[in-house]
Amino acid sequence: MRKQTLLGFLSEYTRYLSYSGSLNIHSLYSEMNEKNHRLKEPLFLYSYYSRKSEVLKKYLTDKDKAEFSHLEKLLTENRLSELPTDYAKVFNSYQCKLGKTDNENRVKSLMIDRIIKLKQEKNISNYKIYTSLGINPGNFNDFIKNRKTNKLGLQKSREVLQFLESYNNE
């Protein structure tokens, strides 16, 4: 799985915070001013990184122009440590999202070890597991045999583990 880019994250986050789900700069800015003030930081960062700053500047009030110019200067000079708190929070969210995948993969790797051990103890075939849980056979086999953690999600991995822990040989 590819790591998410900052622009991809900002697009997703801005769309998520928007009531319309749009990435139209004008409608986002209007929404931000009317009823959705938490949209400001993601919108400004999205506009900068998507190279739509000039579009945004057409709609900005004088106060917002000053703030956006300061933000542009900090970003252009790569002075991220000097960003105002609300902008830094957006960057921290991005860093957390990047780290989330690595953490999930570590957890799934530990689950694979436990799954293999339980499979051997209870003498259960891969076939029995993936048919019982409705998992794609190729993905499950790749997950177990080749330890490809991207083949099963965290929730599905938990389901496999719970299935094995509760399984009784009849």
DAGIGI-V235658 format. One line per field, one symbol per residue. ss: DSSP state (@ for helix, = for strand, . for the rest). psi: psi as a letter, one per 20 degrees, with the letter a starting at -180 (. if undefined). A space follows every 10 residues. Layout:
ss->???
psi->???
This chain:
ss->.....@@@@@ @@@@@@@... ....@@@@@@ @@@@..@@@@ @@@@@@@@@. ..@@@@@... .@@@@@@@@@ @@@@@@...@ @@..@@@@@@ @@@@@@@@@@ @@@@@@@@@@ @@@@@@@@@@ @@...@@@@@ @@@...@@@@ @@@@@...@@ @..@@@@@@@ @@@@@@....
psi->pqqprggggh gggggghqhh jrjogghggg gghgimhiig ghgggggghj kkghgghhiq rgghggghgg ggggghjllh ijqqghhhhg hhgghghghg gggghgghgh hgggggghgg gjlpqhgggh hhilqpgggg ghgggjknii hqrgghgggg ghghhippp.
